[in-house]
């Protein structure tokens, strides 16, 4: 009896939690502010045929973002990304950046949506090259467009989770590429 009562209470609580989340997600009277943090893996690679070098490594990244959701379809967000150091036999690079993006979402259900995003990344890179007689360090910076896509699931009207893929094609003589897969948790105010 207690077991069936507990299961009934759990089912009712889950149904109520899900209904509360669904009731508020699609109701947009005014823009909403949200913030989130994310963790991911990224791949950084380039080929420099002029100097006969190539580079390919994977590392972790962290990001934090804040955004404004104007309706259930359109958002704008500002993010900071910190990419951990990637290294090859004799080269190391560490990159961080700030991005501004537009996100277009399509709700599939009242708690699940898919989205595409695109924007601009301003980045800084610290690069160190090991030589037989020492090392050479340099810094580079730039700005480049990026794009991405993702899935968003709402646990409630305030808490969402994202699974996201982003592609950064940095404009440089060596044409470096960064592919990022991340998971984020966000809170909507």
C-alpha positions in Angstrom: 0.0 0.0 0.0 2.7 2.5 1.0 4.7 1.5 -2.1 1.8 2.1 -4.5 1.0 5.4 -2.6 4.7 6.5 -3.0 4.6 5.6 -6.7 1.4 7.5 -7.1 2.7 10.6 -5.3 5.9 10.4 -7.4 3.9 10.2 -10.7 1.6 13.1 -9.6 4.6 15.2 -8.6 6.4 14.5 -11.9 3.2 15.3 -13.8 2.7 18.6 -11.9 6.4 19.5 -12.4 6.2 18.8 -16.1 2.8 20.7 -16.4 4.3 23.7 -14.6 7.3 23.7 -16.9 5.1 23.5 -20.0 2.7 26.2 -18.9 5.3 28.9 -18.6 7.8 28.1 -21.4 5.7 29.2 -24.3 4.2 32.3 -22.6 6.3 35.3 -23.5 4.8 38.6 -22.5 8.2 40.4 -22.5 11.8 39.5 -23.2 13.5 37.2 -20.6 17.1 37.3 -19.4 19.0 34.1 -19.0 22.4 33.0 -17.9 24.3 29.8 -18.2 27.6 27.9 -17.8 28.9 25.1 -20.0 31.6 22.5 -20.3 32.8 20.9 -23.5 35.5 19.3 -25.6 37.1 21.0 -28.6 39.3 20.0 -31.4 41.9 22.5 -32.7 43.7 21.8 -36.0 45.6 23.6 -38.8 47.9 22.9 -41.6 50.7 25.2 -42.6 52.0 23.9 -45.9 54.4 26.8 -46.3 56.3 25.8 -43.2 55.5 22.0 -43.5 53.8 21.8 -40.1 50.4 20.6 -39.0 48.7 20.6 -35.6 45.8 18.6 -34.2 44.8 18.2 -30.6 41.7 18.0 -28.4 41.2 19.7 -25.0 38.5 20.9 -22.7 36.7 24.3 -22.6 34.5 26.3 -20.2 32.0 29.0 -21.1 29.7 31.4 -19.4 27.0 33.3 -21.2 24.1 35.7 -20.7 21.3 36.3 -23.1 18.0 37.8 -23.9 15.1 35.7 -25.2 12.7 37.9 -27.1 10.1 35.2 -27.8 10.2 31.4 -28.2 12.1 31.7 -31.5 14.7 34.5 -31.1 17.5 35.1 -28.6 20.7 37.1 -28.5 23.6 36.1 -26.3 27.0 37.3 -25.1 29.5 34.5 -24.1 33.0 34.1 -22.8 34.9 30.9 -23.8 38.1 29.7 -22.2 39.7 27.0 -24.2 42.3 24.9 -22.4 45.8 24.5 -23.8 46.3 22.3 -26.8 49.7 21.0 -27.7 51.6 19.0 -30.3 55.1 17.7 -30.3 56.7 21.1 -30.3 53.8 23.6 -30.2 51.3 24.8 -27.6 48.4 27.2 -27.9 45.8 28.6 -25.5 42.8 30.5 -26.7 40.0 32.5 -25.2 37.4 34.7 -26.6 34.2 36.7 -26.3 31.3 36.1 -28.7 28.0 37.7 -29.6 25.4 35.4 -31.3 21.9 35.3 -32.5 20.0 32.1 -31.8 16.9 30.9 -33.7 14.9 28.2 -32.0 12.1 25.9 -33.1 10.0 24.4 -30.3 9.2 20.7 -31.0 7.3 20.3 -27.8 6.6 22.7 -24.9 9.8 21.6 -23.1 12.1 20.5 -26.0 13.5 22.6 -28.9 16.2 22.6 -31.5 18.1 25.8 -32.5 20.7 27.2 -34.8 23.0 30.0 -33.9 25.6 32.2 -35.6 27.7 35.2 -34.5 31.0 36.8 -34.1 34.0 35.7 -31.9 36.8 38.0 -30.8 39.7 35.8 -29.8 43.2 35.9 -28.3 45.7 33.1 -28.7 49.0 32.6 -26.8 51.3 30.3 -28.9 54.6 28.8 -27.9 56.9 27.0 -30.3 59.7 24.9 -28.9 63.0 25.1 -30.9 66.2 23.1 -30.6 67.9 26.1 -28.9 64.9 27.4 -26.8 61.4 28.6 -27.5 59.5 31.4 -29.2 56.3 32.8 -27.8 53.8 35.0 -29.6 50.3 36.3 -29.2 47.7 36.6 -31.9 44.2 38.0 -31.9 41.4 38.3 -34.3 37.7 38.2 -35.0 35.8 35.6 -37.0 32.3 34.4 -37.6 31.0 31.1 -36.2 27.9 29.0 -36.4 26.4 26.2 -34.4 23.3 24.1 -33.6 21.9 22.5 -30.5 19.1 20.9 -28.5 17.5 22.5 -25.5 15.4 20.7 -22.8 13.5 22.6 -20.2 13.4 20.9 -16.7 11.1 23.8 -15.5 10.2 27.3 -16.7 13.5 28.5 -15.2 16.0 25.7 -15.7 17.1 24.4 -19.1 19.9 22.1 -20.4 21.6 22.5 -23.8 23.6 20.1 -25.9 25.5 22.2 -28.5 27.9 22.0 -31.4 29.8 25.0 -32.6 32.2 25.5 -35.5 34.9 28.3 -35.5 36.9 28.8 -38.7 39.5 31.3 -37.6 40.8 33.5 -40.4 44.6 33.3 -40.4 47.4 32.3 -42.8 47.2 28.8 -41.5 43.3 28.5 -41.5 42.9 27.0 -38.0 39.6 25.2 -37.3 37.9 24.7 -33.9 35.0 22.2 -33.4 33.3 22.4 -30.0 30.8 20.0 -28.4 29.4 21.2 -25.1 26.7 20.7 -22.5 25.3 23.7 -20.6 22.9 24.4 -17.8 21.1 27.7 -17.9 18.7 29.7 -15.7 16.0 32.0 -17.0 15.0 34.9 -14.8 
